[in-house]
Amino acid sequence: MPYISSDKNIRDFVQNLIHSGQWEIVRHGKHVIIRHKAKGANKTIVVPSTPSDSKTYDNFRRDYFRYLRQYLILSGRIRTSRSPEINSTLAA
């Protein structure tokens, strides 16, 4: 496995994503770039290799989970909490 990040949490998180089989490393330059391989997926994520901010891991996870939620909604695997029926009820 190539060098991913100097931050242990980021490194472990990315390795788990890659081992899941749903993500792959597409480029390894100054930063590792991973790509979601699932059908209908179109996301690449740049992995911070030498984070200088203490919140880098939290921000990286937040971005990942935001993307994952968006992907699951668009693929129809989950529904949003505000369906059209609820919105019309709230407007009345």
PyRosetta script that sets phi, psi and omega in degrees:
from pyrosetta import init, pose_from_sequence

init()
pose = pose_from_sequence("MPYISSDKNIRDFVQNLIHSGQWEIVRHGKHVIIRHKAKGANKTIVVPSTPSDSKTYDNFRRDYFRYLRQYLILSGRIRTSRSPEINSTLAA")
pose.set_psi(1, 133.3)
pose.set_omega(1, -179.1)
pose.set_phi(2, -71.6)
pose.set_psi(2, 167.0)
pose.set_omega(2, 176.4)
pose.set_phi(3, -60.3)
pose.set_psi(3, 132.3)
pose.set_omega(3, -177.6)
pose.set_phi(4, -111.9)
pose.set_psi(4, -55.4)
pose.set_omega(4, -176.9)
pose.set_phi(5, -161.9)
pose.set_psi(5, 154.4)
pose.set_omega(5, 175.8)
pose.set_phi(6, -80.7)
pose.set_psi(6, -14.5)
pose.set_omega(6, 177.8)
pose.set_phi(7, -86.0)
pose.set_psi(7, 121.9)
pose.set_omega(7, -175.9)
pose.set_phi(8, -61.6)
pose.set_psi(8, -40.4)
pose.set_omega(8, -178.9)
pose.set_phi(9, -64.3)
pose.set_psi(9, -43.7)
pose.set_omega(9, 178.5)
pose.set_phi(10, -64.3)
pose.set_psi(10, -45.0)
pose.set_omega(10, -178.9)
pose.set_phi(11, -59.9)
pose.set_psi(11, -47.1)
pose.set_omega(11, 179.8)
pose.set_phi(12, -64.3)
pose.set_psi(12, -41.1)
pose.set_omega(12, 179.8)
pose.set_phi(13, -61.3)
pose.set_psi(13, -47.7)
pose.set_omega(13, -179.0)
pose.set_phi(14, -67.1)
pose.set_psi(14, -40.3)
pose.set_omega(14, 178.2)
pose.set_phi(15, -62.1)
pose.set_psi(15, -38.1)
pose.set_omega(15, 176.8)
pose.set_phi(16, -65.3)
pose.set_psi(16, -38.8)
pose.set_omega(16, 177.2)
pose.set_phi(17, -62.7)
pose.set_psi(17, -44.8)
pose.set_omega(17, -178.6)
pose.set_phi(18, -66.8)
pose.set_psi(18, -41.3)
pose.set_omega(18, 179.6)
pose.set_phi(19, -68.4)
pose.set_psi(19, -20.1)
pose.set_omega(19, 178.1)
pose.set_phi(20, -68.9)
pose.set_psi(20, -21.6)
pose.set_omega(20, -179.9)
pose.set_phi(21, 88.1)
pose.set_psi(21, -4.4)
pose.set_omega(21, -179.4)
pose.set_phi(22, -93.9)
pose.set_psi(22, -11.4)
pose.set_omega(22, -178.6)
pose.set_phi(23, -129.5)
pose.set_psi(23, 151.8)
pose.set_omega(23, 177.5)
pose.set_phi(24, -141.8)
pose.set_psi(24, 154.5)
pose.set_omega(24, 175.4)
pose.set_phi(25, -82.2)
pose.set_psi(25, 124.8)
pose.set_omega(25, -178.9)
pose.set_phi(26, -106.0)
pose.set_psi(26, -20.5)
pose.set_omega(26, 177.8)
pose.set_phi(27, -154.2)
pose.set_psi(27, 145.5)
pose.set_omega(27, 178.5)
pose.set_phi(28, -135.5)
pose.set_psi(28, 87.9)
pose.set_omega(28, 176.7)
pose.set_phi(29, -114.1)
pose.set_psi(29, -122.5)
pose.set_omega(29, 175.0)
pose.set_phi(30, -69.2)
pose.set_psi(30, -29.6)
pose.set_omega(30, 176.8)
pose.set_phi(31, -131.0)
pose.set_psi(31, 144.8)
pose.set_omega(31, 174.3)
pose.set_phi(32, -77.3)
pose.set_psi(32, 138.0)
pose.set_omega(32, 175.7)
pose.set_phi(33, -120.4)
pose.set_psi(33, 126.9)
pose.set_omega(33, 179.0)
pose.set_phi(34, -111.3)
pose.set_psi(34, 151.1)
pose.set_omega(34, -177.4)
pose.set_phi(35, -128.7)
pose.set_psi(35, 139.0)
pose.set_omega(35, 176.9)
pose.set_phi(36, -78.2)
pose.set_psi(36, 126.8)
pose.set_omega(36, -173.8)
pose.set_phi(37, -97.2)
pose.set_psi(37, -2.8)
pose.set_omega(37, -175.3)
pose.set_phi(38, -67.4)
pose.set_psi(38, 157.9)
pose.set_omega(38, 179.6)
pose.set_phi(39, -63.4)
pose.set_psi(39, 130.1)
pose.set_omega(39, -179.2)
pose.set_phi(40, 84.2)
pose.set_psi(40, -1.2)
pose.set_omega(40, -179.5)
pose.set_phi(41, -84.8)
pose.set_psi(41, 146.7)
pose.set_omega(41, -179.4)
pose.set_phi(42, -143.8)
pose.set_psi(42, 29.6)
pose.set_omega(42, -172.7)
pose.set_phi(43, -110.6)
pose.set_psi(43, 134.4)
pose.set_omega(43, 167.5)
pose.set_phi(44, -118.1)
pose.set_psi(44, 145.7)
pose.set_omega(44, -179.8)
pose.set_phi(45, -127.1)
pose.set_psi(45, 130.5)
pose.set_omega(45, 175.6)
pose.set_phi(46, -85.5)
pose.set_psi(46, 127.6)
pose.set_omega(46, -178.4)
pose.set_phi(47, -93.0)
pose.set_psi(47, 125.1)
pose.set_omega(47, 178.3)
pose.set_phi(48, -67.1)
pose.set_psi(48, 119.3)
pose.set_omega(48, -174.3)
pose.set_phi(49, -87.8)
pose.set_psi(49, -35.0)
pose.set_omega(49, 177.7)
pose.set_phi(50, -131.7)
pose.set_psi(50, 75.1)
pose.set_omega(50, -176.1)
pose.set_phi(51, -67.1)
pose.set_psi(51, 136.6)
pose.set_omega(51, 179.1)
pose.set_phi(52, -108.6)
pose.set_psi(52, -10.7)
pose.set_omega(52, -179.2)
pose.set_phi(53, -100.9)
pose.set_psi(53, 140.1)
pose.set_omega(53, -178.5)
pose.set_phi(54, -69.4)
pose.set_psi(54, -17.9)
pose.set_omega(54, -179.5)
pose.set_phi(55, -96.8)
pose.set_psi(55, 8.6)
pose.set_omega(55, -176.7)
pose.set_phi(56, -59.5)
pose.set_psi(56, -44.9)
pose.set_omega(56, -179.6)
pose.set_phi(57, -62.5)
pose.set_psi(57, -45.0)
pose.set_omega(57, 179.8)
pose.set_phi(58, -62.1)
pose.set_psi(58, -42.2)
pose.set_omega(58, 179.2)
pose.set_phi(59, -65.7)
pose.set_psi(59, -40.5)
pose.set_omega(59, 178.9)
pose.set_phi(60, -62.3)
pose.set_psi(60, -46.6)
pose.set_omega(60, 178.0)
pose.set_phi(61, -63.3)
pose.set_psi(61, -41.8)
pose.set_omega(61, 179.1)
pose.set_phi(62, -58.9)
pose.set_psi(62, -46.8)
pose.set_omega(62, 179.4)
pose.set_phi(63, -62.1)
pose.set_psi(63, -40.0)
pose.set_omega(63, 178.8)
pose.set_phi(64, -63.1)
pose.set_psi(64, -49.0)
pose.set_omega(64, -176.9)
pose.set_phi(65, -69.3)
pose.set_psi(65, -31.6)
pose.set_omega(65, 174.2)
pose.set_phi(66, -63.4)
pose.set_psi(66, -46.0)
pose.set_omega(66, 178.0)
pose.set_phi(67, -62.1)
pose.set_psi(67, -46.1)
pose.set_omega(67, -176.9)
pose.set_phi(68, -60.0)
pose.set_psi(68, -42.9)
pose.set_omega(68, 178.0)
pose.set_phi(69, -62.3)
pose.set_psi(69, -44.8)
pose.set_omega(69, 179.5)
pose.set_phi(70, -61.9)
pose.set_psi(70, -43.5)
pose.set_omega(70, 179.5)
pose.set_phi(71, -62.1)
pose.set_psi(71, -44.8)
pose.set_omega(71, -178.5)
pose.set_phi(72, -66.6)
pose.set_psi(72, -34.7)
pose.set_omega(72, 176.8)
pose.set_phi(73, -68.4)
pose.set_psi(73, -47.4)
pose.set_omega(73, -178.4)
pose.set_phi(74, -66.1)
pose.set_psi(74, -32.0)
pose.set_omega(74, 179.4)
pose.set_phi(75, -82.9)
pose.set_psi(75, -4.8)
pose.set_omega(75, 176.9)
pose.set_phi(76, 82.9)
pose.set_psi(76, 11.4)
pose.set_omega(76, -178.4)
pose.set_phi(77, -81.4)
pose.set_psi(77, -26.0)
pose.set_omega(77, 172.7)
pose.set_phi(78, -134.1)
pose.set_psi(78, 159.5)
pose.set_omega(78, 178.6)
pose.set_phi(79, -112.8)
pose.set_psi(79, 152.7)
pose.set_omega(79, 177.1)
pose.set_phi(80, -75.1)
pose.set_psi(80, 160.2)
pose.set_omega(80, -178.4)
pose.set_phi(81, -72.2)
pose.set_psi(81, -20.2)
pose.set_omega(81, 179.8)
pose.set_phi(82, -109.0)
pose.set_psi(82, 87.0)
pose.set_omega(82, 177.1)
pose.set_phi(83, -79.1)
pose.set_psi(83, 165.7)
pose.set_omega(83, -179.4)
pose.set_phi(84, -55.8)
pose.set_psi(84, -34.4)
pose.set_omega(84, 179.3)
pose.set_phi(85, -64.1)
pose.set_psi(85, -41.0)
pose.set_omega(85, 179.8)
pose.set_phi(86, -67.7)
pose.set_psi(86, -42.4)
pose.set_omega(86, 179.8)
pose.set_phi(87, -61.3)
pose.set_psi(87, -40.4)
pose.set_omega(87, 179.7)
pose.set_phi(88, -69.8)
pose.set_psi(88, -32.8)
pose.set_omega(88, 177.2)
pose.set_phi(89, -68.5)
pose.set_psi(89, -40.2)
pose.set_omega(89, -179.8)
pose.set_phi(90, -68.8)
pose.set_psi(90, -30.2)
pose.set_omega(90, -179.0)
pose.set_phi(91, -73.4)
pose.set_psi(91, -25.4)
pose.set_omega(91, -176.6)
pose.set_phi(92, -75.8)
pose.dump_pdb("model.pdb")
